[in-house]
Amino acid sequence: MHMKHLPLHLQKDINDISQISAIPIMLNVICQTTGMGFAAVARVTEEHWITCSVRDDIGFGLKPGDELEIKTTICDEIRQSGEGVIIDSVKDHPHFCSHHTPLMYGFQSYISIPIFKNDGSFFGTLCAIDPNPNIVTSEAVTGMFKLFASLISFHLNTLDSVRNIESQFIAEKVFNIQLEKKVFERTQQLEKSNKELIKINKELQSFNYISSHDLQEPLRKIQTIASLIEEREIDNLTERGKDYFNRIRMSAAKMQELISDLLKYSKTNPDENNFKNIDLNSITKEIIQDLEEVIRRKEANIVIDVKHKINALDFQVKQLLFNLISNALKFIKTNNKPIIKVSDKIGLGKSFDIDNLIPNVEYCCITIEDNGIGFEQKYSAKIFELFQSLHQRSKYEGTGIGLTIVKKIVENHNGIITAHGEPDKGAVFSVYLPQ
C-alpha cells in the first residue's frame, strides 16, 4: 500500500468522486447492511488501483489517494472481463481459495462490481471486503451494489457534462469578445445561459434528488433491523449501547424525512394536462384537518378567509399550502400562541404593485401570514434555496427543502412568490398564480 504522485487525469477522477456527496452514505449503507468492514470506490486502470473514497472499520489502512499494486488485486481481472466478482467465503470457493489476492490481503468475503461511464469505458469498481465470511451473493446485496455503481456512473457523467458545458461557454465568450457590432447582444445571451448553468450546478452540488429514491430500500432495511433490536435485544444493551442505538435510529429517521422531501421536490414538475378548476377553501380546510394534532398541541388560531376557485394543479397547490402553513406552525415564538391567517384575492397584475407580474393578466394572490419568529428581510431570497435554514435545526425540525418545493410549484404555474419578514414579529408569504 503506497501513495505516489499521480497523473493529472487520475487526480481529477479522485476529485470527481470526492464531489459526489452521496458516496459516503452509500459506503456506510453497504457496511451496515452487509456486515463488511471495508468498502471503497476504486479507480482502476491497466497500471493503477487507487482508492477514491473509503469506509474502513477493520483497519485495512487505505485512504483516498492510496494505491495498491494492480496485479495484486482481483479488480485487475474485473477490468479485463467487465464482470463483477462476489465471494461469500474464500476458503470454500473452488477458484479463489488458492488465489494470491485473498492470501495476500487476508480477507474471506469479497464483492466488487464494475463502474462504467456512458461511453462504455471502464472507470473502476465499487468493492467491499471483510476478514470473515459474509453472505454477499444474495440478490438483495448484489442488486444494491449494482444500483449504487449505476448511481456513481450517473454522477460522474453529470460532472463531465457540466465541465463540457462550462468549457463551451468559456470558448463562446472569448470568441464573442472579438466581435464588434454583435458583442452586446451576444453577451446578454451568454449571461442568461450562465445564470441557468449556475442554477443547475447549484442543485447538482446540493444533492442530486435521483439518488434519494435509490437509497430508500437499504434505509428501510436499517430501520427494520433497528425495530427488531428494539423489540428483542434492547434490554441486553448497556446504557452506552442504548445511547448509540438511539442515535442510529434518530439518524435513520432524519434521513428518511430528507429522502421523502427530496422525492416530493423531484415530483413537483409542470403538467399542463392536469390543470383544473379547484376550490381553495375546500383545500385549505382539508389541510387544516390534516394538521389538526399540531394545531391543537401548539394552541394555534387559524383564520381562514379563502373563497375563490382557481385553475391549477390540484396536488401541487395542496402541497404548497401544506408546506406554508406547516412552516408557520413550526417557527413560533416561545410562550406565544400562534395566529396564522390564510386569505386569497383575485385581481389584475397591475393591481398588486409587484414587479414581474404581467399588468393585464388576472392573478390569484394567496397569502399566509403569521406572528412567529420572522426573519430579516435580507434573507427573503435565501430561504427558498435547497437545504437552506436561517434557524438552528436542533431547535426547529426540518430538512430545509419545504420552501424550495413551494418555490418550484409556483414556478410550475408561471407564478411569483414573495416573502416579507421581521424578526420577532412574523412573516408574510404571498403567492401569485396567473389565471
C-alpha positions as a LaTeX table, in Angstrom:
\begin{tabular}{lrrr}
\hline
Residue & $x$ (\AA) & $y$ (\AA) & $z$ (\AA) \\
\hline
Met1 & 0.00 & 0.00 & 0.00 \\
His2 & 1.53 & 3.31 & $-1.02$ \\
Met3 & 0.75 & 6.81 & $-2.23$ \\
Lys4 & 2.72 & 8.50 & $-5.00$ \\
His5 & 2.39 & 11.38 & $-7.40$ \\
Leu6 & $-0.44$ & 10.53 & $-9.79$ \\
Pro7 & $-1.06$ & 11.73 & $-13.35$ \\
Leu8 & $-3.40$ & 14.74 & $-13.56$ \\
His9 & $-6.26$ & 12.78 & $-15.14$ \\
Leu10 & $-6.25$ & 10.29 & $-12.23$ \\
Gln11 & $-6.11$ & 13.12 & $-9.69$ \\
Lys12 & $-9.16$ & 14.58 & $-11.46$ \\
Asp13 & $-11.00$ & 11.24 & $-11.14$ \\
Ile14 & $-10.32$ & 11.11 & $-7.37$ \\
Asn15 & $-11.55$ & 14.71 & $-7.04$ \\
Asp16 & $-14.71$ & 13.89 & $-9.03$ \\
Ile17 & $-15.56$ & 11.06 & $-6.62$ \\
Ser18 & $-14.97$ & 13.36 & $-3.63$ \\
Gln19 & $-17.55$ & 15.80 & $-5.05$ \\
Ile20 & $-20.32$ & 13.17 & $-5.00$ \\
Ser21 & $-21.80$ & 13.69 & $-1.54$ \\
Ala22 & $-23.93$ & 10.54 & $-1.74$ \\
Ile23 & $-20.94$ & 8.15 & $-1.88$ \\
Pro24 & $-20.04$ & 8.21 & 1.87 \\
Ile25 & $-23.72$ & 7.43 & 2.58 \\
Met26 & $-23.59$ & 4.51 & 0.11 \\
Leu27 & $-20.44$ & 3.09 & 1.74 \\
Asn28 & $-22.00$ & 3.41 & 5.20 \\
Val29 & $-25.15$ & 1.64 & 3.99 \\
Ile30 & $-23.03$ & $-1.14$ & 2.43 \\
Cys31 & $-21.12$ & $-1.81$ & 5.67 \\
Gln32 & $-24.23$ & $-1.61$ & 7.85 \\
Thr33 & $-26.39$ & $-3.86$ & 5.68 \\
Thr34 & $-23.79$ & $-6.49$ & 4.71 \\
Gly35 & $-21.55$ & $-6.67$ & 7.78 \\
Met36 & $-18.49$ & $-5.98$ & 5.62 \\
Gly37 & $-15.81$ & $-3.99$ & 7.45 \\
Phe38 & $-14.25$ & $-2.23$ & 4.46 \\
Ala39 & $-15.95$ & $-0.61$ & 1.47 \\
Ala40 & $-14.45$ & 1.63 & $-1.19$ \\
Val41 & $-14.72$ & 3.17 & $-4.63$ \\
Ala42 & $-11.52$ & 2.49 & $-6.59$ \\
Arg43 & $-10.18$ & 3.95 & $-9.83$ \\
Val44 & $-8.76$ & 1.04 & $-11.82$ \\
Thr45 & $-6.61$ & 1.22 & $-14.95$ \\
Glu46 & $-4.14$ & $-1.12$ & $-16.63$ \\
Glu47 & $-1.41$ & 0.27 & $-14.39$ \\
His48 & $-3.15$ & 1.63 & $-11.29$ \\
Trp49 & $-5.52$ & 0.69 & $-8.45$ \\
Ile50 & $-6.28$ & 3.90 & $-6.50$ \\
Thr51 & $-8.58$ & 4.48 & $-3.53$ \\
Cys52 & $-11.05$ & 7.31 & $-4.27$ \\
Ser53 & $-13.44$ & 7.06 & $-1.29$ \\
Val54 & $-13.38$ & 4.60 & 1.60 \\
Arg55 & $-15.01$ & 3.40 & 4.79 \\
Asp56 & $-12.60$ & 1.32 & 6.84 \\
Asp57 & $-13.84$ & $-0.31$ & 10.07 \\
Ile58 & $-11.22$ & $-3.10$ & 10.13 \\
Gly59 & $-8.01$ & $-1.07$ & 9.95 \\
Phe60 & $-7.13$ & $-2.10$ & 6.40 \\
Gly61 & $-5.18$ & 1.14 & 6.19 \\
Leu62 & $-6.22$ & 2.74 & 2.90 \\
Lys63 & $-7.27$ & 6.35 & 2.49 \\
Pro64 & $-8.22$ & 8.39 & $-0.61$ \\
Gly65 & $-5.24$ & 8.64 & $-2.97$ \\
Asp66 & $-3.55$ & 5.47 & $-1.67$ \\
Glu67 & $-2.59$ & 2.85 & $-4.25$ \\
Leu68 & $-2.25$ & $-0.94$ & $-4.43$ \\
Glu69 & $-0.14$ & $-2.80$ & $-6.95$ \\
Ile70 & $-2.64$ & $-3.52$ & $-9.71$ \\
Lys71 & $-1.50$ & $-7.11$ & $-10.30$ \\
Thr72 & $-2.14$ & $-7.96$ & $-6.62$ \\
Thr73 & $-5.88$ & $-7.15$ & $-6.96$ \\
Ile74 & $-8.91$ & $-9.02$ & $-8.24$ \\
Cys75 & $-10.11$ & $-5.71$ & $-9.71$ \\
Asp76 & $-7.49$ & $-6.11$ & $-12.46$ \\
Glu77 & $-9.33$ & $-9.25$ & $-13.58$ \\
Ile78 & $-12.66$ & $-7.41$ & $-13.36$ \\
Arg79 & $-11.25$ & $-4.64$ & $-15.57$ \\
Gln80 & $-10.33$ & $-7.20$ & $-18.20$ \\
Ser81 & $-13.55$ & $-9.25$ & $-18.03$ \\
Gly82 & $-16.03$ & $-6.47$ & $-17.29$ \\
Glu83 & $-17.81$ & $-8.80$ & $-14.83$ \\
Gly84 & $-18.15$ & $-8.45$ & $-11.06$ \\
Val85 & $-16.70$ & $-10.92$ & $-8.57$ \\
Ile86 & $-18.68$ & $-12.00$ & $-5.47$ \\
Ile87 & $-17.38$ & $-14.39$ & $-2.79$ \\
Asp88 & $-19.20$ & $-15.38$ & 0.41 \\
Ser89 & $-16.27$ & $-17.44$ & 1.75 \\
Val90 & $-12.82$ & $-17.60$ & 0.13 \\
Lys91 & $-11.88$ & $-20.90$ & 1.78 \\
Asp92 & $-14.99$ & $-22.57$ & 0.32 \\
His93 & $-14.63$ & $-21.10$ & $-3.17$ \\
Pro94 & $-13.29$ & $-23.54$ & $-5.80$ \\
His95 & $-11.27$ & $-20.87$ & $-7.65$ \\
Phe96 & $-10.38$ & $-18.17$ & $-5.14$ \\
Cys97 & $-9.46$ & $-20.48$ & $-2.24$ \\
Ser98 & $-5.88$ & $-20.51$ & $-3.56$ \\
His99 & $-5.91$ & $-17.10$ & $-5.27$ \\
His100 & $-2.99$ & $-14.80$ & $-4.39$ \\
Thr101 & $-5.13$ & $-11.73$ & $-3.60$ \\
Pro102 & $-7.12$ & $-13.02$ & $-0.58$ \\
Leu103 & $-3.97$ & $-14.76$ & 0.68 \\
Met104 & $-2.03$ & $-11.51$ & 0.45 \\
Tyr105 & $-4.65$ & $-9.18$ & 1.99 \\
Gly106 & $-6.28$ & $-11.62$ & 4.40 \\
Phe107 & $-9.96$ & $-11.39$ & 3.53 \\
Gln108 & $-12.62$ & $-14.14$ & 3.44 \\
Ser109 & $-15.63$ & $-12.35$ & 1.93 \\
Tyr110 & $-15.42$ & $-10.09$ & $-1.12$ \\
Ile111 & $-17.66$ & $-8.26$ & $-3.57$ \\
Ser112 & $-16.60$ & $-5.96$ & $-6.39$ \\
Ile113 & $-18.89$ & $-4.52$ & $-9.08$ \\
Pro114 & $-17.54$ & $-2.63$ & $-12.15$ \\
Ile115 & $-18.37$ & 1.04 & $-12.76$ \\
Phe116 & $-18.73$ & 2.03 & $-16.42$ \\
Lys117 & $-19.18$ & 5.51 & $-17.86$ \\
Asn118 & $-21.70$ & 6.42 & $-20.57$ \\
Asp119 & $-19.20$ & 5.92 & $-23.36$ \\
Gly120 & $-18.64$ & 2.33 & $-22.21$ \\
Ser121 & $-15.21$ & 3.00 & $-20.73$ \\
Phe122 & $-14.25$ & 1.21 & $-17.51$ \\
Phe123 & $-13.82$ & 3.63 & $-14.59$ \\
Gly124 & $-13.21$ & 1.32 & $-11.64$ \\
Thr125 & $-15.05$ & $-0.70$ & $-9.01$ \\
Leu126 & $-17.35$ & $-0.44$ & $-6.03$ \\
Cys127 & $-15.94$ & $-3.07$ & $-3.68$ \\
Ala128 & $-16.09$ & $-4.40$ & $-0.12$ \\
Ile129 & $-14.02$ & $-6.94$ & 1.87 \\
Asp130 & $-14.03$ & $-8.48$ & 5.33 \\
Pro131 & $-11.75$ & $-10.93$ & 7.17 \\
Asn132 & $-14.78$ & $-13.08$ & 7.98 \\
Pro133 & $-17.24$ & $-14.90$ & 5.68 \\
Asn134 & $-20.43$ & $-12.94$ & 4.86 \\
Ile135 & $-23.47$ & $-13.61$ & 2.68 \\
Val136 & $-22.95$ & $-11.19$ & $-0.21$ \\
Thr137 & $-24.21$ & $-13.35$ & $-3.09$ \\
Ser138 & $-27.86$ & $-12.68$ & $-2.22$ \\
Glu139 & $-29.98$ & $-10.89$ & $-4.81$ \\
Ala140 & $-30.63$ & $-8.00$ & $-2.39$ \\
Val141 & $-26.93$ & $-7.30$ & $-1.80$ \\
Thr142 & $-25.81$ & $-7.70$ & $-5.43$ \\
Gly143 & $-28.75$ & $-5.59$ & $-6.56$ \\
Met144 & $-27.80$ & $-2.83$ & $-4.09$ \\
Phe145 & $-24.17$ & $-2.82$ & $-5.32$ \\
Lys146 & $-25.23$ & $-2.67$ & $-8.98$ \\
Leu147 & $-27.66$ & 0.15 & $-8.19$ \\
Phe148 & $-25.00$ & 2.15 & $-6.32$ \\
Ala149 & $-22.48$ & 1.56 & $-9.15$ \\
Ser150 & $-25.04$ & 2.92 & $-11.63$ \\
Leu151 & $-25.63$ & 5.99 & $-9.44$ \\
Ile152 & $-21.89$ & 6.68 & $-9.22$ \\
Ser153 & $-21.66$ & 6.37 & $-13.01$ \\
Phe154 & $-24.58$ & 8.81 & $-13.35$ \\
His155 & $-22.87$ & 11.40 & $-11.17$ \\
Leu156 & $-19.52$ & 11.03 & $-12.97$ \\
Asn157 & $-21.22$ & 11.53 & $-16.35$ \\
Thr158 & $-23.07$ & 14.56 & $-14.97$ \\
Leu159 & $-19.80$ & 16.14 & $-13.81$ \\
Asp160 & $-18.29$ & 15.51 & $-17.27$ \\
Ser161 & $-21.32$ & 17.11 & $-18.93$ \\
Val162 & $-21.14$ & 20.17 & $-16.68$ \\
Arg163 & $-17.42$ & 20.58 & $-17.45$ \\
Asn164 & $-18.13$ & 20.31 & $-21.18$ \\
Ile165 & $-20.85$ & 22.93 & $-20.92$ \\
Glu166 & $-18.56$ & 25.23 & $-18.95$ \\
Ser167 & $-15.74$ & 24.77 & $-21.47$ \\
Gln168 & $-18.09$ & 25.51 & $-24.36$ \\
Phe169 & $-19.41$ & 28.56 & $-22.53$ \\
Ile170 & $-15.89$ & 29.96 & $-21.97$ \\
Ala171 & $-14.92$ & 29.31 & $-25.60$ \\
Glu172 & $-18.05$ & 31.06 & $-26.87$ \\
Lys173 & $-17.49$ & 34.01 & $-24.55$ \\
Val174 & $-13.87$ & 34.50 & $-25.73$ \\
Phe175 & $-14.96$ & 34.25 & $-29.36$ \\
Asn176 & $-17.75$ & 36.80 & $-28.95$ \\
Ile177 & $-15.47$ & 39.32 & $-27.23$ \\
Gln178 & $-13.70$ & 39.60 & $-30.59$ \\
Leu179 & $-16.88$ & 40.58 & $-32.38$ \\
Glu180 & $-17.71$ & 44.25 & $-32.82$ \\
Lys181 & $-21.32$ & 45.10 & $-33.61$ \\
Lys182 & $-22.94$ & 41.97 & $-32.09$ \\
Val183 & $-20.89$ & 41.88 & $-28.87$ \\
Phe184 & $-23.64$ & 43.39 & $-26.71$ \\
Glu185 & $-26.45$ & 41.09 & $-27.92$ \\
Arg186 & $-24.26$ & 38.00 & $-27.66$ \\
Thr187 & $-23.02$ & 38.93 & $-24.19$ \\
Gln188 & $-26.61$ & 39.28 & $-23.00$ \\
Gln189 & $-27.40$ & 35.78 & $-24.27$ \\
Leu190 & $-24.32$ & 34.33 & $-22.59$ \\
Glu191 & $-25.18$ & 36.00 & $-19.27$ \\
Lys192 & $-28.62$ & 34.40 & $-19.39$ \\
Ser193 & $-27.08$ & 30.99 & $-20.20$ \\
Asn194 & $-24.59$ & 31.44 & $-17.38$ \\
Lys195 & $-27.34$ & 32.12 & $-14.83$ \\
Glu196 & $-29.17$ & 28.97 & $-15.91$ \\
Leu197 & $-25.94$ & 26.98 & $-15.69$ \\
Ile198 & $-25.19$ & 28.30 & $-12.18$ \\
Lys199 & $-28.70$ & 27.28 & $-11.11$ \\
Ile200 & $-28.20$ & 23.74 & $-12.49$ \\
Asn201 & $-24.77$ & 23.44 & $-10.85$ \\
Lys202 & $-26.12$ & 24.63 & $-7.51$ \\
Glu203 & $-28.79$ & 21.95 & $-7.42$ \\
Leu204 & $-26.34$ & 19.27 & $-8.52$ \\
Gln205 & $-23.84$ & 20.28 & $-5.83$ \\
Ser206 & $-26.51$ & 20.39 & $-3.13$ \\
Phe207 & $-27.62$ & 16.81 & $-3.74$ \\
Asn208 & $-28.99$ & 15.02 & $-6.73$ \\
Tyr209 & $-32.56$ & 14.02 & $-5.94$ \\
Ile210 & $-32.38$ & 10.88 & $-8.08$ \\
Ser211 & $-30.07$ & 9.29 & $-5.51$ \\
Ser212 & $-32.66$ & 9.74 & $-2.76$ \\
His213 & $-35.11$ & 7.32 & $-4.36$ \\
Asp214 & $-32.50$ & 4.59 & $-4.68$ \\
Leu215 & $-31.35$ & 4.93 & $-1.06$ \\
Gln216 & $-34.79$ & 4.14 & 0.33 \\
Glu217 & $-34.56$ & 0.37 & 0.17 \\
Pro218 & $-31.31$ & $-0.03$ & 2.18 \\
Leu219 & $-32.61$ & 2.59 & 4.63 \\
Arg220 & $-35.76$ & 0.51 & 5.16 \\
Lys221 & $-33.53$ & $-2.45$ & 6.00 \\
Ile222 & $-31.67$ & $-0.37$ & 8.58 \\
Gln223 & $-34.97$ & 0.73 & 10.14 \\
Thr224 & $-36.30$ & $-2.85$ & 10.12 \\
Ile225 & $-33.16$ & $-4.14$ & 11.86 \\
Ala226 & $-33.38$ & $-1.28$ & 14.37 \\
Ser227 & $-37.01$ & $-2.22$ & 15.13 \\
Leu228 & $-36.03$ & $-5.86$ & 15.69 \\
Ile229 & $-33.24$ & $-4.80$ & 18.07 \\
Glu230 & $-35.66$ & $-2.56$ & 19.96 \\
Glu231 & $-38.21$ & $-5.37$ & 20.28 \\
Arg232 & $-35.88$ & $-8.24$ & 21.15 \\
Glu233 & $-32.45$ & $-7.05$ & 22.27 \\
Ile234 & $-32.81$ & $-3.58$ & 23.84 \\
Asp235 & $-32.66$ & $-4.92$ & 27.40 \\
Asn236 & $-29.35$ & $-6.64$ & 26.66 \\
Leu237 & $-27.63$ & $-3.37$ & 25.71 \\
Thr238 & $-25.53$ & $-1.29$ & 28.08 \\
Glu239 & $-26.54$ & 2.32 & 28.71 \\
Arg240 & $-23.87$ & 3.42 & 26.25 \\
Gly241 & $-25.13$ & 0.85 & 23.76 \\
Lys242 & $-28.69$ & 2.16 & 24.14 \\
Asp243 & $-27.42$ & 5.68 & 23.54 \\
Tyr244 & $-25.61$ & 4.59 & 20.36 \\
Phe245 & $-28.71$ & 2.66 & 19.24 \\
Asn246 & $-30.95$ & 5.72 & 19.73 \\
Arg247 & $-28.53$ & 7.82 & 17.70 \\
Ile248 & $-28.66$ & 5.32 & 14.85 \\
Arg249 & $-32.46$ & 5.26 & 14.94 \\
Met250 & $-32.74$ & 9.07 & 15.04 \\
Ser251 & $-30.24$ & 9.44 & 12.19 \\
Ala252 & $-32.21$ & 6.93 & 10.09 \\
Ala253 & $-35.45$ & 8.82 & 10.80 \\
Lys254 & $-33.87$ & 12.12 & 9.76 \\
Met255 & $-32.52$ & 10.53 & 6.58 \\
Gln256 & $-35.98$ & 9.11 & 5.80 \\
Glu257 & $-37.51$ & 12.57 & 6.21 \\
Leu258 & $-34.84$ & 14.04 & 3.94 \\
Ile259 & $-35.41$ & 11.39 & 1.27 \\
Ser260 & $-39.18$ & 11.91 & 1.47 \\
Asp261 & $-38.81$ & 15.66 & 0.94 \\
Leu262 & $-36.34$ & 15.17 & $-1.90$ \\
Leu263 & $-38.82$ & 12.86 & $-3.66$ \\
Lys264 & $-41.55$ & 15.45 & $-3.22$ \\
Tyr265 & $-39.22$ & 18.01 & $-4.76$ \\
Ser266 & $-38.48$ & 15.71 & $-7.70$ \\
Lys267 & $-42.19$ & 15.17 & $-8.37$ \\
Thr268 & $-43.12$ & 18.86 & $-8.50$ \\
Asn269 & $-42.89$ & 19.13 & $-12.27$ \\
Pro270 & $-45.24$ & 21.10 & $-14.51$ \\
Asp271 & $-48.01$ & 19.11 & $-16.16$ \\
Glu272 & $-50.22$ & 21.25 & $-18.36$ \\
Asn273 & $-52.66$ & 18.40 & $-18.99$ \\
Asn274 & $-53.70$ & 18.18 & $-15.32$ \\
Phe275 & $-54.63$ & 21.82 & $-14.69$ \\
Lys276 & $-58.22$ & 22.01 & $-13.46$ \\
Asn277 & $-60.63$ & 24.21 & $-11.54$ \\
Ile278 & $-60.05$ & 23.72 & $-7.80$ \\
Asp279 & $-61.70$ & 25.17 & $-4.69$ \\
Leu280 & $-59.09$ & 26.86 & $-2.48$ \\
Asn281 & $-61.44$ & 26.98 & 0.52 \\
Ser282 & $-62.01$ & 23.21 & 0.46 \\
Ile283 & $-58.31$ & 22.50 & 0.03 \\
Thr284 & $-57.36$ & 24.84 & 2.90 \\
Lys285 & $-59.87$ & 23.21 & 5.26 \\
Glu286 & $-58.59$ & 19.76 & 4.25 \\
Ile287 & $-55.02$ & 20.80 & 5.12 \\
Ile288 & $-56.11$ & 22.29 & 8.46 \\
Gln289 & $-57.76$ & 18.96 & 9.26 \\
Asp290 & $-54.54$ & 17.10 & 8.37 \\
Leu291 & $-52.61$ & 19.39 & 10.72 \\
Glu292 & $-55.24$ & 19.21 & 13.46 \\
Glu293 & $-52.97$ & 17.50 & 16.01 \\
Val294 & $-50.13$ & 20.02 & 15.58 \\
Ile295 & $-52.59$ & 22.93 & 15.72 \\
Arg296 & $-54.13$ & 21.57 & 18.92 \\
Arg297 & $-50.76$ & 20.92 & 20.55 \\
Lys298 & $-49.46$ & 24.41 & 19.76 \\
Glu299 & $-52.83$ & 26.06 & 20.58 \\
Ala300 & $-52.76$ & 27.85 & 17.25 \\
Asn301 & $-55.55$ & 30.05 & 15.96 \\
Ile302 & $-56.07$ & 29.56 & 12.20 \\
Val303 & $-58.06$ & 32.30 & 10.47 \\
Ile304 & $-59.33$ & 31.27 & 7.02 \\
Asp305 & $-60.55$ & 33.90 & 4.57 \\
Val306 & $-60.33$ & 31.89 & 1.34 \\
Lys307 & $-63.22$ & 31.89 & $-1.11$ \\
His308 & $-62.01$ & 31.58 & $-4.71$ \\
Lys309 & $-61.69$ & 28.81 & $-7.24$ \\
Ile310 & $-58.60$ & 28.77 & $-9.43$ \\
Asn311 & $-57.18$ & 26.90 & $-12.42$ \\
Ala312 & $-54.14$ & 24.97 & $-11.13$ \\
Leu313 & $-52.53$ & 21.59 & $-10.43$ \\
Asp314 & $-54.58$ & 20.15 & $-7.56$ \\
Phe315 & $-51.87$ & 18.04 & $-5.88$ \\
Gln316 & $-49.22$ & 20.75 & $-6.14$ \\
Val317 & $-51.41$ & 23.51 & $-4.70$ \\
Lys318 & $-52.23$ & 21.23 & $-1.76$ \\
Gln319 & $-48.50$ & 20.64 & $-1.21$ \\
Leu320 & $-47.83$ & 24.38 & $-1.48$ \\
Leu321 & $-50.43$ & 25.32 & 1.15 \\
Phe322 & $-49.44$ & 22.41 & 3.41 \\
Asn323 & $-45.79$ & 23.47 & 3.38 \\
Leu324 & $-46.51$ & 27.16 & 4.00 \\
Ile325 & $-48.96$ & 26.52 & 6.86 \\
Ser326 & $-46.65$ & 23.88 & 8.36 \\
Asn327 & $-43.81$ & 26.41 & 8.14 \\
Ala328 & $-45.87$ & 28.97 & 10.05 \\
Leu329 & $-46.68$ & 26.38 & 12.73 \\
Lys330 & $-43.02$ & 25.42 & 13.05 \\
Phe331 & $-41.40$ & 28.82 & 13.56 \\
Ile332 & $-43.42$ & 30.12 & 16.51 \\
Lys333 & $-42.26$ & 32.29 & 19.38 \\
Thr334 & $-41.84$ & 30.80 & 22.86 \\
Asn335 & $-44.81$ & 31.36 & 25.19 \\
Asn336 & $-46.83$ & 32.92 & 22.38 \\
Lys337 & $-49.99$ & 31.45 & 20.88 \\
Pro338 & $-49.58$ & 31.37 & 17.10 \\
Ile339 & $-52.07$ & 33.17 & 14.88 \\
Ile340 & $-52.00$ & 32.16 & 11.23 \\
Lys341 & $-54.14$ & 33.93 & 8.63 \\
Val342 & $-54.82$ & 32.36 & 5.22 \\
Ser343 & $-56.52$ & 34.57 & 2.62 \\
Asp344 & $-56.90$ & 34.96 & $-1.13$ \\
Lys345 & $-57.64$ & 37.73 & $-3.61$ \\
Ile346 & $-58.27$ & 37.92 & $-7.37$ \\
Gly347 & $-57.00$ & 40.87 & $-9.40$ \\
Leu348 & $-55.04$ & 42.06 & $-12.42$ \\
Gly349 & $-51.25$ & 42.07 & $-12.18$ \\
Lys350 & $-51.10$ & 45.87 & $-12.16$ \\
Ser351 & $-53.32$ & 45.99 & $-9.05$ \\
Phe352 & $-50.79$ & 44.21 & $-6.81$ \\
Asp353 & $-47.78$ & 46.53 & $-7.29$ \\
Ile354 & $-45.41$ & 43.56 & $-7.64$ \\
Asp355 & $-42.52$ & 43.52 & $-10.10$ \\
Asn356 & $-42.62$ & 40.89 & $-12.87$ \\
Leu357 & $-46.42$ & 40.44 & $-12.75$ \\
Ile358 & $-47.97$ & 40.94 & $-16.20$ \\
Pro359 & $-50.16$ & 44.07 & $-15.84$ \\
Asn360 & $-53.29$ & 42.87 & $-17.69$ \\
Val361 & $-53.20$ & 39.20 & $-16.64$ \\
Glu362 & $-55.53$ & 38.05 & $-13.86$ \\
Tyr363 & $-53.82$ & 36.55 & $-10.80$ \\
Cys364 & $-54.97$ & 34.83 & $-7.64$ \\
Cys365 & $-52.93$ & 36.05 & $-4.67$ \\
Ile366 & $-52.79$ & 33.51 & $-1.78$ \\
Thr367 & $-51.37$ & 34.95 & 1.45 \\
Ile368 & $-50.21$ & 33.13 & 4.58 \\
Glu369 & $-49.40$ & 35.47 & 7.47 \\
Asp370 & $-48.14$ & 34.53 & 10.95 \\
Asn371 & $-46.96$ & 36.12 & 14.20 \\
Gly372 & $-43.95$ & 33.84 & 14.62 \\
Ile373 & $-40.22$ & 34.46 & 14.93 \\
Gly374 & $-39.95$ & 36.05 & 11.48 \\
Phe375 & $-36.67$ & 36.69 & 9.68 \\
Glu376 & $-34.50$ & 39.54 & 8.42 \\
Gln377 & $-35.72$ & 40.80 & 5.06 \\
Lys378 & $-32.26$ & 40.48 & 3.51 \\
Tyr379 & $-32.73$ & 36.67 & 3.63 \\
Ser380 & $-36.04$ & 36.71 & 1.72 \\
Ala381 & $-34.47$ & 35.02 & $-1.34$ \\
Lys382 & $-32.11$ & 32.67 & 0.52 \\
Ile383 & $-34.93$ & 30.88 & 2.39 \\
Phe384 & $-36.16$ & 29.35 & $-0.88$ \\
Glu385 & $-32.79$ & 27.73 & $-1.71$ \\
Leu386 & $-32.32$ & 23.95 & $-1.38$ \\
Phe387 & $-31.19$ & 22.81 & 2.13 \\
Gln388 & $-31.17$ & 26.39 & 3.48 \\
Ser389 & $-32.35$ & 27.17 & 7.00 \\
Leu390 & $-32.00$ & 30.52 & 8.81 \\
His391 & $-32.55$ & 28.98 & 12.24 \\
Gln392 & $-30.92$ & 26.26 & 14.33 \\
Arg393 & $-32.09$ & 22.82 & 13.15 \\
Ser394 & $-31.64$ & 21.46 & 16.66 \\
Lys395 & $-34.39$ & 23.86 & 17.80 \\
Tyr396 & $-36.62$ & 23.83 & 14.70 \\
Glu397 & $-37.03$ & 20.46 & 12.97 \\
Gly398 & $-36.95$ & 20.18 & 9.21 \\
Thr399 & $-34.86$ & 19.33 & 6.15 \\
Gly400 & $-34.52$ & 22.74 & 4.53 \\
Ile401 & $-36.49$ & 21.64 & 1.47 \\
Gly402 & $-40.09$ & 22.72 & 2.23 \\
Leu403 & $-39.88$ & 26.28 & 0.89 \\
Thr404 & $-37.79$ & 25.09 & $-2.09$ \\
Ile405 & $-40.70$ & 22.81 & $-3.02$ \\
Val406 & $-43.09$ & 25.76 & $-2.65$ \\
Lys407 & $-40.99$ & 27.92 & $-4.99$ \\
Lys408 & $-40.78$ & 25.16 & $-7.60$ \\
Ile409 & $-44.57$ & 24.66 & $-7.51$ \\
Val410 & $-45.07$ & 28.40 & $-8.01$ \\
Glu411 & $-42.66$ & 28.35 & $-10.98$ \\
Asn412 & $-44.56$ & 25.37 & $-12.45$ \\
His413 & $-47.63$ & 27.64 & $-12.52$ \\
Asn414 & $-45.63$ & 30.54 & $-14.05$ \\
Gly415 & $-46.32$ & 32.41 & $-10.84$ \\
Ile416 & $-44.35$ & 34.51 & $-8.36$ \\
Ile417 & $-43.84$ & 34.17 & $-4.61$ \\
Thr418 & $-42.76$ & 36.93 & $-2.23$ \\
Ala419 & $-41.64$ & 36.73 & 1.39 \\
His420 & $-41.66$ & 39.56 & 3.91 \\
Gly421 & $-40.41$ & 39.12 & 7.46 \\
Glu422 & $-39.44$ & 41.00 & 10.58 \\
Pro423 & $-37.59$ & 39.36 & 13.50 \\
Asp424 & $-39.91$ & 38.50 & 16.43 \\
Lys425 & $-42.94$ & 39.93 & 14.61 \\
Gly426 & $-43.75$ & 37.31 & 11.99 \\
Ala427 & $-43.69$ & 36.60 & 8.28 \\
Val428 & $-45.98$ & 37.03 & 5.26 \\
Phe429 & $-45.75$ & 34.75 & 2.21 \\
Ser430 & $-47.72$ & 35.81 & $-0.88$ \\
Val431 & $-48.20$ & 33.53 & $-3.89$ \\
Tyr432 & $-49.38$ & 34.97 & $-7.22$ \\
Leu433 & $-50.77$ & 32.39 & $-9.68$ \\
Pro434 & $-51.92$ & 33.53 & $-13.16$ \\
Gln435 & $-55.42$ & 32.51 & $-14.22$ \\
\hline
\end{tabular}
